[in-house]
Amino acid sequence: MTIKEFANLCGCNPQTIRYYDRMNLLKPIKVDDWTGYRYYDEGQALDYVKIKNLQTAGFTIEEITSLKDANDEAIYDAFSRKIKEHEERLQKIIEIQKSYHSEVADMKTKIEEARIKIKTFMDDYDPSAEFGIDCNTYDAMKAQVDSFFNNMISSGDYSKLKYVDDSNDKEPEPNFLSDPGYEVIYEKHGWEAVKDFYKEFSNLEENTAVSLYFEVVSDKSNWTAFANTILGMLIEKNKGRKMELGCKIDSSKDGINHFWLLKKVTGEEEQA
């Protein structure tokens, strides 16, 4: 019978039969060399039933291929195994559903704790001597921090929950200077305040990932406010430009303030 007749017998459309042919699941018994017409035998309708049911049950093409010549007992056992797989998957989804709300609540709590921590440090900080900015400008920066956390909560993107920890006694971490993925594009040493050289590095290149690395003396102790202030200044200065900004602060090892501005090296720049 023709493919159209065979499709009518199986209760499907010819496109389904052609698809099974392309997947080597149900080949015609004959293909006319002149016309290319496909011809099928009535007995192949049983193969169609087997393939259709396996596909509907979620078996992959590879699994169906391995089972297309199997007897009914083997097919039944395969269905039993597939049912168990779906039951285990369903149980996992149920567990995820149960934990979802608590995990979201925990994350929101962490975000609020981070907001309060940063706000507290910034409220206790006077940036005028270090950065030369007035109260109104600093208040606007603090408002930006609130907006940052609000946007994080509304978007559900918690990947940006990173901030400088105001803890000088934590274990030292590798700095950007030893990372081959970064190159120094500006550095300043022996300075007293960032405002003295801020204009020298504040214009940043668009579409780049830039990190600021400070090694500072002990009197610059409020690292959280320090980092958020300089990042806020750079964001405002380079408004409209797409870029990634990061900041890391360590204690000075020689009693002198140091600063490095580093750019993340792209694959093309590494090859060059």
Solvent accessible surface area in square Angstrom, and as a share of the most:
residue,aa,sasa,rsa
1,M,63,0.28
2,T,48,0.28
3,I,21,0.11
4,K,136,0.58
5,E,91,0.41
6,F,0,0.00
7,A,1,0.00
8,N,102,0.52
9,L,94,0.47
10,C,24,0.14
11,G,69,0.67
12,C,32,0.19
13,N,76,0.39
14,P,34,0.22
15,Q,115,0.51
16,T,38,0.22
17,I,0,0.00
18,R,82,0.30
19,Y,70,0.27
20,Y,3,0.01
21,D,13,0.07
22,R,151,0.55
23,M,67,0.30
24,N,87,0.45
25,L,8,0.04
26,L,6,0.03
27,K,101,0.43
28,P,18,0.11
29,I,110,0.56
30,K,119,0.50
31,V,77,0.44
32,D,36,0.18
33,D,143,0.74
34,W,240,0.84
35,T,80,0.46
36,G,40,0.38
37,Y,132,0.50
38,R,65,0.24
39,Y,63,0.24
40,Y,1,0.00
41,D,63,0.33
42,E,103,0.46
43,G,44,0.42
44,Q,23,0.10
45,A,19,0.15
46,L,138,0.69
47,D,56,0.29
48,Y,11,0.04
49,V,73,0.42
50,K,40,0.17
51,I,1,0.01
52,K,83,0.35
53,N,62,0.32
54,L,0,0.00
55,Q,73,0.33
56,T,114,0.66
57,A,31,0.24
58,G,42,0.40
59,F,16,0.07
60,T,68,0.39
61,I,48,0.25
62,E,129,0.58
63,E,57,0.25
64,I,1,0.00
65,T,60,0.35
66,S,87,0.56
67,L,22,0.11
68,K,58,0.25
69,D,132,0.69
70,A,25,0.20
71,N,100,0.51
72,D,119,0.62
73,E,127,0.57
74,A,37,0.29
75,I,17,0.09
76,Y,157,0.60
77,D,64,0.33
78,A,2,0.02
79,F,55,0.23
80,S,53,0.34
81,R,141,0.51
82,K,18,0.07
83,I,100,0.51
84,K,124,0.53
85,E,90,0.40
86,H,96,0.43
87,E,104,0.47
88,E,101,0.45
89,R,141,0.51
90,L,104,0.52
91,Q,91,0.40
92,K,102,0.43
93,I,83,0.42
94,I,61,0.31
95,E,85,0.38
96,I,88,0.44
97,Q,123,0.55
98,K,150,0.64
99,S,42,0.27
100,Y,125,0.47
101,H,137,0.61
102,S,60,0.39
103,E,108,0.48
104,V,36,0.21
105,A,54,0.42
106,D,84,0.44
107,M,53,0.24
108,K,89,0.38
109,T,73,0.42
110,K,114,0.48
111,I,0,0.00
112,E,71,0.32
113,E,104,0.47
114,A,3,0.02
115,R,33,0.12
116,I,97,0.49
117,K,62,0.26
118,I,5,0.03
119,K,95,0.40
120,T,72,0.42
121,F,51,0.21
122,M,2,0.01
123,D,73,0.38
124,D,112,0.58
125,Y,41,0.16
126,D,100,0.52
127,P,8,0.05
128,S,49,0.32
129,A,75,0.58
130,E,15,0.07
131,F,7,0.03
132,G,49,0.47
133,I,24,0.12
134,D,87,0.45
135,C,105,0.63
136,N,124,0.63
137,T,57,0.33
138,Y,10,0.04
139,D,76,0.40
140,A,54,0.42
141,M,13,0.06
142,K,50,0.21
143,A,60,0.46
144,Q,70,0.31
145,V,21,0.12
146,D,46,0.24
147,S,51,0.33
148,F,82,0.34
149,F,3,0.01
150,N,78,0.40
151,N,90,0.46
152,M,7,0.03
153,I,55,0.28
154,S,96,0.62
155,S,79,0.51
156,G,41,0.40
157,D,63,0.33
158,Y,52,0.20
159,S,79,0.51
160,K,126,0.53
161,L,42,0.21
162,K,169,0.72
163,Y,83,0.31
164,V,23,0.13
165,D,51,0.27
166,D,37,0.19
167,S,32,0.20
168,N,77,0.40
169,D,132,0.68
170,K,86,0.37
171,E,145,0.65
172,P,115,0.73
173,E,95,0.43
174,P,121,0.76
175,N,37,0.19
176,F,43,0.18
177,L,69,0.35
178,S,84,0.54
179,D,58,0.30
180,P,122,0.77
181,G,18,0.17
182,Y,45,0.17
183,E,73,0.33
184,V,63,0.36
185,I,83,0.42
186,Y,42,0.16
187,E,85,0.38
188,K,68,0.29
189,H,82,0.36
190,G,47,0.45
191,W,14,0.05
192,E,136,0.61
193,A,11,0.08
194,V,0,0.00
195,K,98,0.42
196,D,92,0.48
197,F,2,0.01
198,Y,30,0.11
199,K,178,0.75
200,E,101,0.45
201,F,8,0.03
202,S,1,0.01
203,N,104,0.53
204,L,9,0.04
205,E,111,0.50
206,E,79,0.35
207,N,115,0.59
208,T,21,0.12
209,A,21,0.16
210,V,4,0.03
211,S,7,0.05
212,L,0,0.00
213,Y,0,0.00
214,F,0,0.00
215,E,17,0.07
216,V,3,0.02
217,V,35,0.20
218,S,101,0.65
219,D,116,0.60
220,K,27,0.12
221,S,61,0.39
222,N,25,0.13
223,W,10,0.04
224,T,0,0.00
225,A,0,0.00
226,F,4,0.02
227,A,1,0.00
228,N,29,0.15
229,T,0,0.00
230,I,0,0.00
231,L,38,0.19
232,G,7,0.07
233,M,18,0.08
234,L,0,0.00
235,I,93,0.47
236,E,84,0.38
237,K,97,0.41
238,N,5,0.02
239,K,144,0.61
240,G,74,0.71
241,R,98,0.36
242,K,149,0.63
243,M,44,0.20
244,E,120,0.54
245,L,48,0.24
246,G,23,0.22
247,C,20,0.12
248,K,34,0.14
249,I,6,0.03
250,D,25,0.13
251,S,54,0.35
252,S,21,0.14
253,K,163,0.69
254,D,85,0.44
255,G,56,0.54
256,I,77,0.39
257,N,8,0.04
258,H,24,0.11
259,F,0,0.00
260,W,30,0.10
261,L,5,0.03
262,L,1,0.01
263,K,27,0.11
264,K,103,0.44
265,V,25,0.14
266,T,77,0.45
267,G,45,0.43
268,E,143,0.64
269,E,70,0.32
270,E,107,0.48
271,Q,162,0.72
272,A,119,0.92
